[in-house]
Amino acid sequence: MTKPGLCRFILFCMAAIFCTLPHANELFGPSIFSGQSAHIDILKEPLYLNPQYDLQYLVVRMGHNHEDNHFCLVGYRWPDGDQQVAVYWQESRTIYLWDGRREIPERYSRYASSLLMSSSINLDRDVVERQEDMGMATYLRSSVDGTIADCKAHGTWYRVEPFEPPKGEDEDDEDWE
């Protein structure tokens, strides 16, 4: 094989190898998720529109509505079309794994509770430093830190200032479906 032919062959092989590598590892660093293929713009996705109401509802239910709270939301899409948003709540040191909701809230109400019901990662309790220490409900620190860094680079920040919820909108009653 001639030198130019060998170079083309090597380039072809390298391109073929690159095309078969999982692109999630190329696009995303360490993460609490795996296999995601793209970021999504949560401001354009119906499942996540008006997230401020879900954030407010979460803050009230967790008893932090009398202080400033900061959230970073970063969304992902998987090759099969599934989507999920990591919601990093800075003050509570928690990441929520939010699937979104069917109904878009137009105001603060108990119907903006999907985030509250999402799985979460307590960064002080559910995170370990080494793979050997992994358990059923733990995440690696490098994965958590990678997700937070990705959120800071590609996410949307929200600030929930101190507020009082509207009367009657935060109470669970028998009429709630």
C-alpha positions as CSV (number, residue, x, y, z in Angstrom):
1,M,0.0,0.0,0.0
2,T,1.4,3.4,-0.9
3,K,1.9,6.1,1.7
4,P,-1.1,8.2,0.6
5,G,-3.3,5.1,0.5
6,L,-2.2,4.1,3.9
7,C,-3.0,7.6,5.3
8,R,-6.4,7.5,3.8
9,F,-7.0,4.0,5.2
10,I,-6.0,5.1,8.7
11,L,-8.2,8.2,8.5
12,F,-11.1,6.0,7.3
13,C,-10.6,3.6,10.2
14,M,-10.4,6.5,12.7
15,A,-13.6,8.0,11.3
16,A,-15.3,4.6,11.5
17,I,-14.2,4.1,15.1
18,F,-15.4,7.7,16.1
19,C,-18.8,7.1,14.5
20,T,-19.4,4.0,16.6
21,L,-18.4,5.6,19.9
22,P,-21.3,6.5,22.2
23,H,-21.8,10.2,21.5
24,A,-23.2,10.9,25.0
25,N,-19.6,10.5,26.3
26,E,-18.4,12.9,23.7
27,L,-21.0,15.6,24.4
28,F,-21.4,15.2,28.1
29,G,-18.9,14.8,30.9
30,P,-19.6,13.0,34.1
31,S,-23.3,13.1,34.9
32,I,-26.0,11.7,37.1
33,F,-27.6,10.6,33.8
34,S,-26.3,8.3,31.1
35,G,-27.0,8.1,27.4
36,Q,-28.5,11.6,26.9
37,S,-27.9,12.9,23.4
38,A,-28.7,16.6,23.5
39,H,-29.6,19.5,25.7
40,I,-33.2,20.8,25.5
41,D,-34.4,24.4,25.9
42,I,-36.8,24.1,28.9
43,L,-38.3,27.5,27.9
44,K,-39.6,25.9,24.7
45,E,-40.7,22.4,25.9
46,P,-44.3,22.1,26.9
47,L,-43.5,19.7,29.8
48,Y,-41.5,22.4,31.5
49,L,-43.2,25.7,30.7
50,N,-43.7,28.1,33.6
51,P,-41.3,26.3,36.0
52,Q,-41.4,29.2,38.4
53,Y,-44.7,27.9,39.8
54,D,-43.3,24.5,40.5
55,L,-40.3,26.0,42.1
56,Q,-42.5,28.2,44.3
57,Y,-44.7,25.3,45.3
58,L,-41.6,23.2,46.2
59,V,-40.1,26.1,48.3
60,V,-43.4,26.5,50.2
61,R,-43.8,22.8,50.9
62,M,-40.2,22.5,52.1
63,G,-40.6,25.6,54.4
64,H,-38.1,27.9,52.7
65,N,-40.4,30.5,51.3
66,H,-39.2,33.2,53.7
67,E,-35.7,33.3,52.2
68,D,-34.0,33.7,48.7
69,N,-33.7,30.4,46.8
70,H,-31.7,29.8,43.7
71,F,-32.3,27.0,41.1
72,C,-30.6,25.9,38.0
73,L,-32.5,23.8,35.5
74,V,-30.8,21.9,32.7
75,G,-32.7,19.7,30.3
76,Y,-31.7,16.6,28.4
77,R,-33.1,14.5,25.5
78,W,-32.3,10.9,24.9
79,P,-32.2,9.2,21.5
80,D,-35.6,7.6,22.0
81,G,-37.1,11.1,22.6
82,D,-37.5,10.9,26.3
83,Q,-36.7,14.1,28.2
84,Q,-35.7,14.9,31.8
85,V,-34.6,18.0,33.6
86,A,-32.0,18.2,36.5
87,V,-33.2,20.9,38.9
88,Y,-30.3,22.0,41.2
89,W,-31.6,23.8,44.3
90,Q,-28.5,25.5,45.6
91,E,-29.6,26.4,49.2
92,S,-31.1,22.9,50.0
93,R,-28.2,21.1,48.3
94,T,-30.5,18.9,46.3
95,I,-30.9,17.9,42.7
96,Y,-34.4,16.9,41.6
97,L,-34.9,14.6,38.6
98,W,-37.9,16.2,36.9
99,D,-40.0,14.5,34.2
100,G,-42.2,17.5,33.8
101,R,-46.0,17.6,33.8
102,R,-49.0,17.3,31.5
103,E,-50.8,20.5,32.6
104,I,-49.0,23.9,32.3
105,P,-49.7,25.9,35.4
106,E,-50.7,29.6,34.9
107,R,-50.2,30.6,38.5
108,Y,-49.1,29.3,41.9
109,S,-51.3,26.5,43.0
110,R,-51.2,22.9,44.3
111,Y,-51.4,21.8,40.6
112,A,-47.8,22.9,40.2
113,S,-46.6,20.0,42.4
114,S,-44.9,17.7,39.9
115,L,-41.5,18.8,40.9
116,L,-42.2,18.1,44.6
117,M,-43.1,14.6,43.7
118,S,-39.9,14.0,41.7
119,S,-37.0,11.8,42.8
120,S,-34.2,13.8,44.4
121,I,-30.6,13.5,45.3
122,N,-29.6,15.0,48.7
123,L,-26.0,16.1,48.1
124,D,-25.0,15.6,51.7
125,R,-26.5,12.2,52.2
126,D,-26.8,10.4,48.8
127,V,-23.4,11.1,47.3
128,V,-20.2,9.1,47.7
129,E,-16.6,9.8,46.6
130,R,-15.6,6.4,45.2
131,Q,-17.2,3.7,43.0
132,E,-16.5,1.1,45.7
133,D,-18.8,3.0,48.1
134,M,-21.8,3.0,45.7
135,G,-25.0,1.7,47.0
136,M,-28.6,1.4,45.7
137,A,-29.4,5.1,46.3
138,T,-26.1,6.8,45.9
139,Y,-24.4,8.8,43.2
140,L,-20.7,9.5,42.6
141,R,-19.5,13.0,43.6
142,S,-17.9,13.4,40.2
143,S,-21.2,12.6,38.5
144,V,-23.1,15.1,40.7
145,D,-20.4,17.8,40.2
146,G,-20.5,17.2,36.5
147,T,-24.2,17.7,36.3
148,I,-24.0,20.9,38.4
149,A,-21.2,22.2,36.1
150,D,-23.3,21.3,33.0
151,C,-26.2,23.2,34.6
152,K,-24.1,26.2,35.2
153,A,-22.8,26.1,31.6
154,H,-26.1,25.2,29.8
155,G,-28.9,25.6,32.2
156,T,-31.4,28.4,33.2
157,W,-31.2,30.0,36.6
158,Y,-34.3,31.0,38.6
159,R,-34.4,33.0,41.8
160,V,-37.4,32.5,44.1
161,E,-37.6,35.5,46.4
162,P,-39.3,35.4,49.8
163,F,-43.1,35.3,49.4
164,E,-46.4,34.2,51.0
165,P,-48.4,31.7,49.1
166,P,-52.0,32.7,48.2
167,K,-54.5,31.6,50.9
168,G,-56.0,28.2,50.2
169,E,-53.7,27.3,47.4
170,D,-51.2,25.3,49.5
171,E,-53.6,23.1,51.4
172,D,-54.4,19.6,50.5
173,D,-58.1,19.0,50.6
174,E,-60.4,16.2,49.5
175,D,-61.4,18.0,46.2
176,W,-57.8,17.7,44.9
177,E,-57.7,15.3,42.0
